[in-house]
Structures are given as C-alpha cells and as structure tokens.
Amino acid sequence: MNIFLSSSLVGAKNGFERFIEKFQAKKITFIATAAEVSPYTQYVDDAREYFLSKGFEIKDLEVSKVSEEQAKEIINHTEILYVSGGNTFYLLQELKKKDLLELIKEKVDEGMVYIGESAGLVIASPDIAYIKYMDDPKAAPELKSTKALNLVEFYPLPHWGEEPFKEAAEKIHKAYKDSLQLIEIDNKGAIIHKGDDRFDVDFGDFY
C-alpha cells in the first residue's frame, strides 16, 4: 500500500515530498467533498495550490454531484487519490451513496496512492464513530453506519495539541484511549506506510 495520512498536508509537506518522490505519477484525483459542509475551507485551497506548485495535474471529483457510474470511472483511472479535510461523517455518507468504499480499498491494494488530510485521514480507519467530538455527525443525516475505508487497523487522531481542535482531540483521547489504538499527530506530523503493513509516524521533528 502507498498511504500518506496527515492532519495538514501543507504542514507536513516535507514528509510528503519525501514520500511522493518515489512515484512517477503526476495526476491527482482531488476529493474535497468533506469541506462542502464546513464553514472554513482554506485548507482545500492551500492543498490545491501546493499540488499545482509541485507540478501535479488535478482532476476534481465532486462525489456528491456526480453519478455513481461517473465517480467509479474516475476512481478506476486514478493514480493518486487525495481526500481533503472537512466533516468526516458527511464525507463517509457521500462516498457510501456512490458505493465507493470497496472500490477505493481495492485500488489502494492494487497500488493507487492514497493521501488523506484530516477527514481524509480519519476515514482511512475502520470506523469513524470516535471522531464525533471533533466533527458533527448531524452533518450526515443519511449515514446509517460509521464503518469506514479500513485502510489501516488503527485510529488516527488529527490536530493533536492544535487549536481550535485541542479540546476535542483531548476528549477523544480520554474517551477511547483504552479501547482503540489511537495514533495522535499534530499539524506537522504524518503517518506513512513503509511496506509490509508497517506504518511510521513522522512527528516533523526536522521542521
């Protein structure tokens, strides 16, 4: 698997650049669906500008606005998939509406690069219920199950120690530290797949 997970893509850009340099692909499918229900979306523009500055070609996939057939066609021809931050529950709802979870997982297993930022990081976990103290589940009234992509066996906890999410992250940690394998990362850290089902946490100490 080729997976890069971060709280903030731009914040973890040094780690990302070392991760991505081994791949020849320069075309990114860009999913910003999670941000559609968020009042603050600067991180989406920041990620887009960053990718363009590094010479990547971006194809937007507006999951909530295309048909299931169109969405699957795009995913099937994706080399690098980027999933932005925003509301994780809404993101999961829209991906499930288009029946994309299994396809994304299959494509990652086949070698597609997965880049998840914040909500895109959380949705890589087995189940997103734990993020309810950070994201409002009411944003996804049609979501019947919180089971997610299950690309990883652990539960990433984004924005650790970072405002305005510091209190919410601490609440999640207190509630689930004994029942889930939480991995906390701040806005400079990243969780990077190293092969053989191993993941390393890059804490950004070199920044």
C-alpha positions as CSV (number, residue, x, y, z in Angstrom):
1,M,0.0,0.0,0.0
2,N,1.0,3.6,-0.7
3,I,-0.6,5.7,2.0
4,F,0.2,9.2,3.4
5,L,-2.0,10.5,6.2
6,S,-1.8,13.9,7.8
7,S,-3.7,16.5,9.8
8,S,-2.5,19.2,7.5
9,L,-1.0,18.4,4.1
10,V,0.9,21.7,3.8
11,G,2.0,21.5,7.4
12,A,3.5,18.0,6.7
13,K,4.8,18.9,3.2
14,N,8.4,18.0,3.9
15,G,7.4,14.4,4.8
16,F,5.0,14.3,1.9
17,E,7.7,15.3,-0.6
18,R,10.0,12.5,0.6
19,F,7.0,10.1,0.4
20,I,5.9,11.1,-3.1
21,E,9.3,11.3,-4.8
22,K,9.4,7.5,-5.4
23,F,6.3,7.7,-7.6
24,Q,6.2,8.8,-11.2
25,A,2.5,9.7,-11.3
26,K,1.7,13.4,-11.5
27,K,-2.1,13.2,-11.9
28,I,-4.2,13.6,-8.7
29,T,-7.9,13.0,-8.3
30,F,-8.9,15.6,-5.7
31,I,-11.9,14.9,-3.5
32,A,-12.9,18.0,-1.4
33,T,-16.4,16.6,-0.5
34,A,-15.8,16.8,3.3
35,A,-15.4,20.5,3.0
36,E,-18.8,21.1,1.4
37,V,-20.4,21.4,4.9
38,S,-17.5,23.2,6.6
39,P,-17.6,27.0,7.2
40,Y,-13.8,27.2,6.9
41,T,-12.2,25.7,3.7
42,Q,-8.9,27.5,3.3
43,Y,-7.1,24.2,3.7
44,V,-8.6,23.0,0.5
45,D,-7.3,26.0,-1.4
46,D,-3.9,25.5,0.3
47,A,-3.7,21.9,-0.8
48,R,-4.7,22.7,-4.3
49,E,-2.2,25.5,-4.6
50,Y,0.5,23.3,-3.1
51,F,-0.1,20.4,-5.6
52,L,-0.1,22.8,-8.5
53,S,3.1,24.4,-7.4
54,K,4.8,20.9,-7.4
55,G,3.7,20.2,-11.0
56,F,0.7,17.9,-10.3
57,E,-2.3,17.9,-12.6
58,I,-5.6,18.0,-10.7
59,K,-8.9,16.3,-11.6
60,D,-11.7,17.3,-9.2
61,L,-14.1,14.6,-8.1
62,E,-17.2,16.2,-6.6
63,V,-18.6,13.0,-5.1
64,S,-21.9,14.5,-4.1
65,K,-22.5,16.0,-7.5
66,V,-21.7,13.1,-9.9
67,S,-23.4,9.8,-10.6
68,E,-22.1,6.6,-9.2
69,E,-21.0,5.5,-12.6
70,Q,-19.0,8.7,-13.2
71,A,-17.4,8.5,-9.7
72,K,-16.3,4.9,-10.2
73,E,-15.0,5.6,-13.7
74,I,-12.8,8.4,-12.3
75,I,-11.5,6.3,-9.3
76,N,-10.8,3.4,-11.7
77,H,-8.4,5.6,-13.6
78,T,-6.8,7.3,-10.6
79,E,-3.1,7.1,-9.9
80,I,-3.1,9.3,-6.8
81,L,-6.2,10.0,-4.7
82,Y,-6.3,13.0,-2.4
83,V,-9.1,13.3,0.2
84,S,-9.4,16.6,1.9
85,G,-10.4,17.7,5.4
86,G,-13.9,18.8,6.5
87,N,-16.7,16.8,8.1
88,T,-15.8,13.1,8.2
89,F,-19.4,12.0,8.7
90,Y,-20.6,13.9,5.6
91,L,-17.6,12.6,3.6
92,L,-18.4,9.0,4.5
93,Q,-22.1,9.5,3.8
94,E,-21.4,10.7,0.3
95,L,-18.8,8.0,-0.5
96,K,-21.3,5.4,0.6
97,K,-24.1,6.9,-1.5
98,K,-21.9,6.2,-4.6
99,D,-20.7,2.8,-3.3
100,L,-17.1,3.9,-3.4
101,L,-15.6,2.4,-0.3
102,E,-14.8,-1.1,-1.6
103,L,-13.5,0.3,-4.9
104,I,-11.1,2.7,-3.2
105,K,-9.8,0.0,-0.9
106,E,-9.3,-2.3,-3.9
107,K,-7.5,0.3,-5.8
108,V,-5.2,1.1,-2.8
109,D,-4.5,-2.6,-2.5
110,E,-3.5,-2.6,-6.2
111,G,-1.1,0.3,-5.7
112,M,-3.1,3.5,-6.0
113,V,-1.6,6.2,-3.8
114,Y,-3.9,7.4,-1.1
115,I,-3.3,10.9,0.5
116,G,-5.7,11.7,3.4
117,E,-5.8,15.0,5.2
118,S,-7.8,15.4,8.4
119,A,-11.2,14.0,7.5
120,G,-9.4,12.1,4.7
121,L,-7.1,10.7,7.3
122,V,-9.8,9.7,9.8
123,I,-11.9,7.9,7.1
124,A,-8.9,5.6,6.4
125,S,-9.7,4.0,9.8
126,P,-12.0,1.0,10.4
127,D,-14.8,3.2,11.9
128,I,-15.2,6.9,12.3
129,A,-17.6,7.0,15.3
130,Y,-14.7,8.1,17.6
131,I,-14.3,11.5,15.8
132,K,-17.8,12.6,16.9
133,Y,-16.3,15.0,19.4
134,M,-14.4,16.8,16.6
135,D,-16.9,16.5,13.7
136,D,-20.7,16.9,14.0
137,P,-22.5,13.7,13.0
138,K,-25.6,15.7,12.3
139,A,-24.0,16.9,9.0
140,A,-24.7,13.4,7.7
141,P,-28.4,12.6,8.4
142,E,-28.5,9.8,5.9
143,L,-25.4,8.0,7.2
144,K,-26.6,4.7,8.7
145,S,-23.2,3.1,9.5
146,T,-19.9,4.7,10.6
147,K,-17.8,1.8,9.2
148,A,-15.1,3.4,7.0
149,L,-12.4,2.6,4.5
150,N,-10.4,0.3,6.8
151,L,-7.2,1.0,5.0
152,V,-5.5,0.9,8.4
153,E,-6.2,-1.0,11.6
154,F,-5.6,1.9,13.9
155,Y,-7.5,5.2,14.6
156,P,-5.6,8.4,13.6
157,L,-6.3,11.3,15.9
158,P,-5.6,14.5,14.0
159,H,-4.8,18.1,15.2
160,W,-3.3,16.8,18.4
161,G,-2.4,19.9,20.6
162,E,-3.6,22.2,17.8
163,E,-6.3,24.9,18.1
164,P,-9.2,25.1,17.6
165,F,-9.3,21.3,17.9
166,K,-7.1,20.8,21.0
167,E,-10.0,20.3,23.5
168,A,-11.9,18.0,21.1
169,A,-8.8,15.9,20.5
170,E,-8.2,15.5,24.2
171,K,-11.8,14.5,24.8
172,I,-11.5,11.8,22.1
173,H,-8.3,10.6,23.7
174,K,-9.8,10.4,27.1
175,A,-12.9,8.5,25.8
176,Y,-11.1,6.0,23.6
177,K,-7.5,5.6,24.7
178,D,-8.3,2.2,26.4
179,S,-10.5,0.8,23.7
180,L,-9.0,1.9,20.4
181,Q,-5.4,2.1,19.1
182,L,-5.2,5.8,18.7
183,I,-2.3,7.5,17.0
184,E,-2.1,11.2,17.7
185,I,-0.5,13.6,15.2
186,D,-0.2,17.3,15.2
187,N,-0.4,19.6,12.1
188,K,3.2,18.8,11.1
189,G,3.1,15.1,11.6
190,A,2.2,12.3,9.2
191,I,1.5,8.6,9.3
192,I,3.3,7.0,6.3
193,H,3.1,3.4,5.1
194,K,6.5,1.8,4.9
195,G,5.6,-1.5,3.4
196,D,4.8,-5.0,4.8
197,D,1.8,-3.5,6.6
198,R,4.1,-1.2,8.6
199,F,3.4,2.4,9.3
200,D,5.8,5.0,10.7
201,V,4.8,8.2,12.4
202,D,6.7,11.2,11.2
203,F,6.5,13.8,14.0
204,G,8.0,16.5,12.0
205,D,11.0,17.0,14.3
206,F,13.1,18.2,11.5
207,Y,11.0,21.2,10.5
